Amino acid sequence: QGRLVESGGGLVQAGGSLRLSCAASGRTFSRYAMGWFRQAPGKEREFVAATSWNGGITAYADSVKGRFTISRDNAKNTVYLQMNSLKPEDTAVYYCAETAAALGPPRSSTRDYAYWGQGTQVTVSA
């Protein structure tokens, strides 16, 4: 059974940067695509970014393209989300997730993910 723990959230001014980390355990991390999602108050959870099992393919939501970068270090069982040029509308709880199927491409639907972290709050002030 997989376990994911996010860290790195916090309060930042608009235009600033944050780097989120997600440490995985319980499964062979290098076999699974990973994703980042976010959920703002009163809104549905939405896709942010995802990476294939080996990091060779990435995908991003249009709202974060050019500002956010997803990466992974399979030796450390960790996936990262570098967030630059942050905007107030990026404020949300950010979740990392691990896909159910092994050796797959990045996925943007929550239905493709089997394990979720507890989330980390990101707040961007104007």
N, C-alpha and C positions, 0 to 999 in steps of 0.2 A: 504494500500500500504506500502511495506516495505522500510526502509531507513537504509543504512549501512554506517558507518564512520570508516575508518581505521586510525591507528596512530602507531607510534613506529619505523618507518623507519629511515634510516640515512646512514652515511658513517662509515664503520668499516674495520679494517684490516683482512686479511685472517687469519682464525683460531679463530676469535672473535665470539661474540654472539649478537643477537638482539631478542627482544620479540615484536611481532606485536600484536595489539589489534584491535578488530572490534566491535563497539557498534551498536546494532540493535534497531530499534524502528518501530512502525507502525503495526506489526503483533505479534501474540503470539509466541515469540522467541522459547520457549521450545518445540514447535510442529514441528520444521523444522530442517532437516539436514543442516549443514553449510560446506562450503569449502573454501580453499585458492587456488588461481591460481596466475600465474606470467606471465609477458610478457616482454621479452627483445627486444631491438631495432631490427627491421627487422625480428622478429620471431613471430610465432603464440602464442596465449595465451595457456599456458599449465597447467595441473593439478599439484598441489603440495601435498595437504592433504585435508581430509574431515572427518567429524565426524557425527555420527547419531544424531537423535533428542535428545537423552538422554545422549550422550557421551559414550555409552557402546561399540560402534563399531567405529573403526577408520581405515582409509586407507591412504596410502602414495605412492607417486611416487618412483620408484626405486632409482632415483637420490638423494633423501633426506632421505631415510630410515636410521634410526640409528643416524641421525643428527638433524632432526626436530621433534617437538612434537606438535600436535594440541590438544587443550582442550577447554572446554566451562564451563561457569558459568551461569546457567539458571536464577539464582536469580539476576544476574547483567546484563542479556541480552547481554552477551559479549562472543566472541570466541577469542582464542589466538593462536598464532603460535610462539613457542619457537624455535629459530634457533641457533644451536651450530655448531662449526667447520666450519664456513662459508668459502666458496671458491669464487674466482673471478667469476666463472661461475654461481653463485647464483645471480649475479647482474641483477636486473629487477624491474619493477613496480609490486608490489604485491597487489592483489585484494581479498577481501573476497566476498562471495556470499551466498545467501540463496535459498534453493531449492523451486521449485514451489509446489511440493506435500508434504503433511504433514506426519509426523510419519514414514519417510522412512529411509533406510540405507544410508551410505555415498555414494556419487556419484562422478564420475571422469569426466563426460562429461559436457561441458559448457551448453549443450542443456537442462540439467535437472535443471538449476538454473534460477530463475525468477528475482532476484534482485541482484544488484552489487554495491559495493562501488566505490569511486572515485579513489582509488589506493594510495599506498604509496611507495616511491622510496627506494630501498635498493641497496647500492653500496658497493661492497667488493673490496678493493684494494689489490694488490699482495704484 
